Amino acid sequence: MSRAKNTSHGLHIQVTSDYNRFELLPFNRDVRKMKPLEASFRKHGWKPAYPADVERMPSGKLRIKAGHRRFTIAKLLGIPILYVESHDDADIFETEITQLQWSMDDYLQAHVRKGAPAYAVVREYRDRTGIPLGLCIGLLGGQTSTSNFLKRFKDGTFIISESPLAETVAEIIEFCKSVSNVATLSLFVQAVARCVFVPQFDPERFKKKVRAFGSLLVKAPTLERYTKMIEDIYNTHAPRGKHLSLAFLADQSARERKAAKKQSG
């Protein structure tokens, strides 16, 4: 049986132990990562200040828009569900983003569970290369910058670019991982991506140099230092006239891309 009480916002907090009345959205956070929340529920129960937000479906089921982990823990522990029925059009993305609770990995896993192919590609790419998720999003979007894609990635409209950038960077990073533990560090990956944008840069030549002079691949404090390191490795023992001013050309290419983006919109 359900019972209700008023909130300060005029909504009624409903209370029920009938867990079968509820259904979860396919798009929700990974409900396996919740040990701290479970400990809180064991100590304090379900706090009335944070009821689940649900919407009533035509079938009569209550679909949870926000509160999936709280529901799962309460059901596990046999604690009654506290919920409010909302009557707005806000979806789970709009509800949860205002609470600043979701990580990018939460969004990734949620969209994968929802069946979004692009997000499955992102997860496979991240798992295969070891590149940090934020950079995976940017690279698979065809750029070295991640910020342009964050909103689209969260709301489910992210699209994989047809640019070969991501796979070229992946080949280099996967090769470098066998030589140095700096290979998957964010600044090094960014430096590699900047160099890949240089038309004269030959990834195969760079991999051969890394194989021969991997000891030069060490941790550096800045993006600029990593780019110069890549240039030094690339040019080591190169014949006269075959040296490439890679750092300069990478900066030039980055400026050109920035200017082109500014002109286009």
LOKEKE-412313 format. One line per 2 residues: number of its first residue (from 1); their letters; for each residue x, y, z of N, C-alpha, C. Coordinates in steps of 0.02 Angstrom, whole numbers. Atoms other than C-alpha are relative to their C-alpha. Layout:
NUM	a	X:Y:Z:X:Y:Z:X:Y:Z; ...
This chain:
1	ms	42:-59:0:0:0:0:44:62:0; -37:-62:2:58:177:-38:-29:50:48
3	ra	24:-56:-39:46:328:74:38:61:-23; -29:-61:28:89:509:38:8:53:53
5	kn	-7:-59:-41:151:668:120:23:57:-44; -16:-58:40:173:844:56:73:18:6
7	ts	-67:-30:-2:341:922:10:-8:75:0; 1:-73:0:388:1105:19:-15:27:-69
9	hg	12:-22:68:365:1112:-170:-71:-16:-23; 68:16:19:184:1056:-166:-9:-69:-30
11	lh	4:67:26:225:882:-230:-13:-49:58; 14:50:-50:170:726:-138:52:-55:-4
13	iq	-46:56:-3:303:604:-83:-41:-63:14; 35:63:-8:230:432:-109:48:-51:31
15	vt	-41:51:-33:292:284:-7:-33:-68:-14; 26:66:14:273:103:-60:56:-52:4
17	sd	-46:57:1:355:-66:-40:-14:-47:-58; 16:41:59:280:-133:-202:49:17:-55
19	yn	-54:-14:48:439:-136:-307:-21:-15:-72; 22:19:67:347:-213:-454:-38:56:-36
21	rf	34:-57:31:258:-48:-485:47:41:-43; -49:-43:32:420:26:-553:35:-34:-58
23	el	-44:24:53:523:9:-710:56:50:-10; -58:-43:11:696:77:-751:4:20:-74
25	lp	-15:-20:69:742:175:-905:60:-41:-25; -61:31:27:865:87:-1022:59:46:8
27	fn	-54:-50:-8:966:249:-1010:4:19:73; -11:-18:-69:1030:258:-832:71:-18:19
29	rd	-68:13:-21:1191:250:-734:10:-73:19; -18:68:-20:1282:89:-694:-19:-10:73
31	vr	24:8:-69:1189:29:-540:42:-49:40; -43:44:-38:1332:-86:-489:48:39:44
33	km	-50:-40:-36:1443:56:-426:-34:41:55; 41:-36:-48:1351:102:-267:13:-19:72
35	kp	-15:20:-69:1439:39:-110:-7:57:50; 9:-55:-49:1449:212:-26:-73:17:11
37	le	71:-16:-6:1265:244:-63:-36:-55:40; 30:56:-38:1218:71:3:15:7:75
39	as	-18:-9:-70:1313:107:164:-43:55:32; 42:-54:-25:1216:270:183:-72:-23:11
41	fr	69:26:-7:1049:181:155:-5:-46:61; 1:44:-58:1094:51:286:-1:40:65
43	kh	-5:-40:-61:1131:188:411:-59:47:10; 51:-52:-6:999:320:371:-67:-17:-32
45	gw	61:13:39:870:236:261:-4:46:-60; 10:-45:58:797:331:113:-18:69:27
47	kp	12:-68:-25:807:517:152:-57:32:-39; 57:-30:33:642:605:114:18:60:-44
49	ay	-20:-58:40:738:753:43:17:-20:-72; -22:22:66:787:646:-107:-44:-57:-27
51	pa	43:52:28:636:550:-174:18:-14:-73; -8:15:71:644:462:-341:-50:41:-40
53	dv	44:-38:45:570:560:-486:-27:-50:-51; 29:50:45:447:452:-584:-54:31:-44
55	er	56:-19:43:322:468:-725:-45:-61:-10; 48:55:8:165:364:-744:-7:-16:-74
57	mp	5:23:69:163:262:-905:-72:-22:-15; 68:23:19:5:214:-1004:-16:-69:29
59	sg	11:67:-28:29:37:-937:-16:2:74; 9:-6:-71:13:103:-760:64:-6:39
61	kl	-66:5:-32:196:70:-721:27:69:15; -34:-62:-17:299:205:-638:72:-4:-25
63	ri	-68:2:28:453:237:-743:43:50:37; -44:-43:-39:598:307:-642:42:43:-47
65	ka	-40:-46:39:675:463:-720:65:17:36; -60:-13:-40:798:497:-579:-7:-37:66
67	gh	2:38:-62:840:384:-434:9:-75:-10; -8:71:15:887:219:-516:42:-36:53
69	rr	-43:33:-49:1026:181:-393:-33:-4:68; 36:1:-64:921:230:-242:-53:-55:0
71	ft	51:52:5:781:117:-303:31:-69:6; -33:65:0:900:-29:-333:23:-20:70
73	ia	-25:14:-68:977:-14:-159:-58:-12:47; 57:9:-44:809:7:-72:-32:-68:-10
75	kl	29:65:15:742:-148:-159:44:-56:29; -48:49:-26:900:-244:-112:-6:-7:76
77	lg	1:0:-73:883:-194:71:-70:-7:29; 68:5:-25:694:-207:82:-27:64:30
79	ip	21:-66:-24:673:-20:113:-55:27:-45; 53:-29:41:512:66:54:26:53:-48
81	il	-20:-48:51:526:173:-103:-34:67:14; 27:-68:-4:504:361:-85:3:31:-69
83	yv	0:-26:68:450:443:-247:-52:55:-8; 50:-50:20:359:589:-326:-15:-10:-73
85	es	20:3:70:262:587:-487:7:69:-30; -8:-65:33:322:728:-599:-44:2:-62
87	hd	44:-9:58:214:798:-738:31:50:-48; -34:-44:47:344:886:-844:31:-42:-56
89	da	-29:34:58:435:845:-1006:75:-12:7; -73:7:-9:611:842:-932:19:-73:-4
91	di	-23:69:3:705:685:-979:56:-11:51; -50:17:-50:837:596:-875:63:41:-8
93	fe	-59:-41:12:978:693:-958:-8:69:31; 11:-67:-27:901:860:-912:-5:0:76
95	te	7:5:-72:860:801:-737:67:-9:35; -62:17:-33:1029:728:-694:55:50:-11
97	it	-54:-47:13:1139:860:-776:-1:58:49; 5:-56:-47:1074:991:-654:29:-20:67
99	ql	-26:23:-64:1136:884:-510:75:-12:-1; -72:8:8:1314:869:-578:26:-65:31
101	qw	-19:62:-32:1320:688:-524:31:-50:-48; -22:50:47:1360:594:-683:70:15:-26
103	sm	-65:-6:33:1537:563:-746:-10:-14:-74; 4:16:72:1575:547:-932:-7:-75:-10
105	dd	7:72:7:1592:360:-905:-72:-22:15; 71:15:-12:1416:358:-831:-41:9:-63
107	yl	37:-13:62:1350:436:-991:17:-52:-53; -21:50:48:1452:317:-1097:-36:-66:11
109	qa	31:65:-14:1388:160:-1011:-75:2:-8; 73:-6:6:1209:224:-1007:-21:-3:-73
111	hv	18:0:72:1206:258:-1195:15:-68:-32; -15:67:26:1288:90:-1229:-57:-48:17
113	rk	56:43:-20:1151:2:-1129:-63:17:-39; 59:-21:39:1023:102:-1226:4:-25:-72
115	ga	-7:28:66:1094:26:-1385:26:48:-53; -26:-50:48:1179:179:-1465:66:-25:-29
117	pa	-60:29:31:1308:111:-1590:63:43:9; -59:-44:-5:1423:264:-1584:34:-7:67
119	ya	-28:4:-67:1446:244:-1397:34:-67:12; -35:65:-3:1490:60:-1415:68:6:-33
121	vv	-64:-11:33:1627:116:-1535:47:38:46; -41:-39:-47:1690:243:-1408:27:-45:55
123	re	-23:44:-54:1697:111:-1271:52:-50:-24; -49:47:28:1787:-14:-1382:67:34:-12
125	yr	-60:-38:14:1912:119:-1435:38:16:65; -31:-16:-65:1944:172:-1254:32:-63:30
127	dr	-25:62:-31:1964:-8:-1194:60:-27:-38; -54:27:41:2078:-55:-1339:63:41:7
129	tg	-58:-43:2:2194:95:-1333:25:21:69; -20:-26:-65:2194:146:-1150:1:76:2
131	ip	3:-73:2:2171:327:-1205:-56:24:45; 53:-26:-44:2073:431:-1077:-64:15:-39
133	lg	65:-4:34:1887:438:-1118:-12:67:-33; 11:-66:29:1880:626:-1145:35:8:-67
135	lc	-38:-5:63:2015:616:-1278:-28:-47:-53; 31:46:48:1932:465:-1358:-59:34:-35
137	ig	59:-35:28:1775:570:-1383:23:51:-52; -24:-50:47:1873:711:-1465:29:-32:-62
139	ll	-33:31:57:1977:597:-1576:-51:-34:-46; 51:33:41:1827:495:-1634:-48:51:-32
141	gg	38:-55:31:1740:661:-1669:40:34:-55; -41:-27:54:1886:704:-1784:41:60:20
143	qt	-37:-59:-23:1972:836:-1676:44:-19:59; -41:11:-59:2104:851:-1542:-34:27:62
145	st	36:-30:-56:1983:950:-1432:-62:-41:17; 59:37:-23:1851:864:-1327:-59:46:13
147	sn	53:-45:-24:1752:1017:-1271:-56:10:-50; 52:-12:50:1659:1034:-1436:-52:-55:-1
149	fl	44:58:6:1577:864:-1411:-34:-19:66; 24:23:-65:1536:854:-1225:-75:1:6
151	kr	73:-4:-6:1356:914:-1233:-34:-54:-43; 29:50:44:1317:804:-1383:12:-71:26
153	fk	-15:67:-27:1402:656:-1300:-48:-16:57; 45:12:-56:1295:676:-1145:-73:-11:-23
155	dg	71:5:17:1129:701:-1233:-16:-53:-52; 12:57:43:1152:554:-1351:3:13:-74
157	tf	-2:-17:71:1183:643:-1516:70:-1:-29; -68:4:23:1369:609:-1532:5:-44:-62
159	ii	-8:37:62:1422:550:-1706:75:-12:-12; -69:17:15:1583:461:-1755:20:32:-66
161	se	-25:-33:60:1685:561:-1881:28:-51:-49; -31:43:51:1742:483:-2045:75:14:-6
163	sp	-71:-15:2:1914:560:-2016:41:-59:24; -44:55:-22:2057:433:-2001:41:18:62
165	la	-40:-23:-56:2129:534:-1856:2:-50:57; 3:42:-59:2069:419:-1717:39:-65:-10
167	et	-34:64:10:2135:258:-1794:76:10:-9; -72:-14:7:2303:336:-1842:32:11:68
169	va	-25:-12:-68:2326:398:-1664:1:-66:39; 4:64:-35:2270:228:-1598:59:-45:-18
171	ei	-56:42:21:2402:137:-1701:65:22:33; -62:-26:-30:2539:250:-1635:1:-13:75
173	ie	3:9:-73:2481:242:-1454:9:-73:19; -6:72:-16:2462:53:-1456:71:-24:-10
175	fc	-70:18:11:2638:38:-1527:43:27:56; -41:-32:-51:2712:159:-1401:-10:-31:69
177	ks	13:32:-65:2631:66:-1255:49:-56:15; -48:55:-10:2754:-76:-1282:69:26:18
179	vs	-66:-29:-11:2898:45:-1259:2:44:63; -1:-49:-55:2847:174:-1128:-68:6:33
181	nv	63:-8:-37:2717:200:-993:-29:70:-7; 29:-66:12:2690:380:-1051:-49:-1:-57
183	at	38:3:63:2598:320:-1207:-72:22:7; 71:-16:-7:2422:342:-1137:-13:61:43
185	ls	9:-62:-37:2452:501:-1039:-33:52:-45; 40:-46:40:2334:639:-1096:42:47:-43
187	lf	-40:-48:38:2468:764:-1147:38:-32:-57; -35:35:54:2565:636:-1248:-48:-17:-56
189	vq	49:16:51:2408:578:-1339:-19:63:-40; 16:-62:34:2364:759:-1378:56:21:-47
191	av	-57:-19:42:2539:790:-1444:3:-44:-62; 1:46:58:2528:636:-1556:-54:22:-49
193	ar	55:-21:44:2360:695:-1623:17:63:-38; -20:-63:35:2429:868:-1662:49:-15:-56
195	cv	-49:18:52:2573:788:-1759:-33:-36:-58; 35:36:53:2455:674:-1855:-34:47:-49
197	fv	32:-49:43:2370:829:-1923:50:32:-49; -52:-28:44:2536:881:-2004:6:-45:-62
199	pq	0:42:60:2529:820:-2186:66:-37:-12; -65:31:13:2716:783:-2191:19:-54:50
201	fd	-16:49:-53:2712:674:-2035:-15:-70:-25; 6:69:21:2741:490:-2073:-4:-45:63
203	pe	7:41:-60:2670:378:-1933:47:-61:1; -43:59:3:2771:227:-1993:72:18:17
205	rf	-68:-23:-17:2933:325:-1985:6:12:74; -3:-14:-71:2891:382:-1810:3:-65:41
207	kk	0:64:-37:2854:204:-1751:68:-35:-5; -67:30:8:3020:143:-1822:50:35:45
209	kv	-46:-38:-43:3110:282:-1729:-12:-17:74; 16:18:-69:3018:239:-1568:29:-68:16
211	ra	-28:67:-11:3071:57:-1588:75:4:13; -73:-6:-7:3253:111:-1605:22:44:58
213	fg	-22:-49:-49:3257:256:-1483:-54:12:53; 54:-5:-49:3117:219:-1359:20:31:66
215	sl	-23:-29:-63:3225:276:-1214:-10:76:3; 11:-72:3:3194:455:-1273:-73:18:17
217	lv	71:-12:-13:3008:434:-1240:-11:-1:76; 4:-5:-73:2994:498:-1061:-54:50:18
219	ka	52:-45:-24:2871:594:-955:21:72:-6; -15:-71:8:2861:781:-991:-57:41:32
221	pt	50:-39:-37:2768:923:-903:-52:36:-42; 45:-40:40:2683:1009:-1050:-13:-31:-68
223	le	16:23:68:2602:978:-1218:57:19:-48; -54:-23:44:2739:1080:-1301:62:-44:6
225	ry	-59:42:-10:2876:974:-1223:-10:-69:-32; 13:65:33:2793:814:-1283:4:6:-75
227	tk	-3:-9:72:2775:884:-1458:73:5:-23; -71:-5:17:2960:931:-1460:35:-68:8
229	mi	-28:67:-9:3003:758:-1393:-15:-44:-61; 18:39:59:2908:678:-1537:42:22:-60
231	ed	-42:-25:54:3002:791:-1658:71:-26:5; -69:23:-8:3170:743:-1583:7:-74:-17
233	iy	-2:72:16:3130:557:-1594:-7:-10:-75; 14:6:71:3063:577:-1770:62:16:-42
235	nt	-58:-23:39:3222:664:-1828:66:-33:19; -62:31:-21:3349:557:-1736:32:-41:-56
237	ha	-39:34:53:3484:497:-1859:-32:6:-69; 29:-10:67:3382:565:-2004:53:29:-46
239	pr	-49:-28:47:3484:604:-2161:-7:76:-6; 1:-72:10:3530:784:-2200:-58:18:-48
241	gk	55:-21:41:3379:873:-2272:-65:-36:14; 60:38:-16:3255:748:-2198:-29:18:68
243	hl	27:-22:-65:3229:837:-2032:-66:37:-11; 66:-32:5:3050:894:-2003:-11:43:61
245	sl	14:-46:-56:3008:1047:-1898:-70:-14:26; 65:26:-17:2865:950:-1823:-38:44:49
247	af	33:-42:-50:2828:1061:-1673:-28:63:-32; 22:-61:34:2819:1217:-1782:-60:-15:-46
249	la	54:17:46:2710:1131:-1912:-64:-20:36; 59:18:-40:2594:1059:-1778:-35:62:26
251	dq	30:-63:-23:2568:1233:-1705:-34:36:-57; 29:-33:59:2538:1304:-1878:-66:-34:-21
253	sa	60:37:18:2411:1167:-1918:-56:14:50; 50:-13:-52:2321:1197:-1752:-30:69:-10
255	re	25:-68:11:2308:1384:-1789:-46:2:-61; 41:1:61:2239:1348:-1963:-68:-32:14
257	rk	64:33:-17:2107:1230:-1894:-44:46:42; 38:-46:-42:2057:1357:-1764:-30:57:-41
259	aa	25:-55:42:2042:1495:-1894:-57:-25:-46; 52:27:44:1941:1382:-2010:-65:-11:38
261	kk	60:12:-41:1823:1336:-1869:-34:66:16; 28:-65:-16:1800:1519:-1824:-37:29:-60
263	qs	32:-25:61:1758:1563:-2005:-64:-37:-15; 58:40:18:1635:1421:-2022:-57:8:49
265	g	58:-7:-42:1535:1468:-1876:8:22:68
